[in-house]
Amino acid sequence: MSAAHAVGDLTHERAADLLAAAREARVLVVGDVMLDRYISGSVERISPEAPVPVVRVEEESSAAGGAANVAANVAAVGATCRIVGYVGRDAEGDLLRERLAVLRIDTEGLLSSEERPTTVKTRILARRQQVARVDHESDADLSADHAAAVAEVLASLASEADVLVAADYDKGVLAPTVVRAFLDAGRRTGIPTVVDPKRRNFFAYPGVTVFKPNAKELSDATGETVRADDPAWMDANRRRLGCLNLLLTVGERGMVLRREHGLVRIPAAARSVFDVSGAGDTVTAVVAVSLAAGAGPEEAALLATHAAAVEVGKVGVATVSSDEILEHVRAHREVRPT
């Protein structure tokens, strides 16, 4: 049985080299794109109609969400990103395309129809605290024709990528036809593949380079209590999933990487946590970009944990730049005990 060990940290120089190489990386993201809306205001009274707060709206904003937020994080570290997904022929779909265009993300693979709406998650905040969320969505699998169209676009764009990412939020874009196209593209091109899974397709990605669930997702899928520090349990699930590397995020404990020949613990690098929203998207994006830049799975996870530490220190879903990651690596190493 392989032993577990804690991995050493990245040097600032190695992180700088990887992030410099990332600027030449080409990333293709496929998955459930969303529009995140934020309505912020103040609360001064409870509604007379029901025991709920009345939010006086002071500010409204919108941003790329879901797989689109993974793409936004890829672009934020300087890599070239294309996205494949589905939106409605509606104002929200147009707005999402505009947001992605501002981020210089190629939306050639973002298909649309009138049959299903753009997924929109509206978060209502009072004094920076979320008090409610309203979702507009259709989470059924894409129709056979629409899934075939997405699969065709994915196959055509994969040859121009250095890494493929499947960002699944159980909203139906990663239908079986699209998943097969993703796996076929990975095998055909020989480039790394990264999957951020959800329950519906959890066991549908054999052969991928990195499979990145969180502890709850893995527990729900297996029906077992997660034993992240047990090399044998982790390897049994890695083999069951069929992935080369199982990268499990375990909250404030950081991440655990199970490879074929060992288990590696990667402690969290965050000093303070303000908001964990979007941290998983940041990890997925930075792992993918790092692999494209020539990092091994351990280095990719290490760089991603620094990126996540920056992200959780921000309000709401946010992206992280290369400069912010490098500054965190530098500061983190300066405060390490000698």
Secondary structure by P-SEA (a helix, b strand, c coil): cbbbbbbbbbcaaaaaaaaaaaaabbbbbbcbbbbbbbbbbbbccccccccbbbbcccccbbbbcaaaaaaaaaaaabbbbbbbbcccccaaaaaaaaaaaaacccccccccccccccbbbbbbbccccccccccccccccccaaaaaaaaaaaaaacccccbbbbbbcccccccaaaaaaaaaaaaaaccbbbbbcccccccccccccbbbbcaaaaaaaaccccccccaaaaaaaaaaacccbbbbbcccccbbbbcccbbbbbcccccccccccaaaaaaaaaaaaaaaacccaaaaaaaaaaaaaaaaaccccccccaaaaaaaaaaaaaaccc
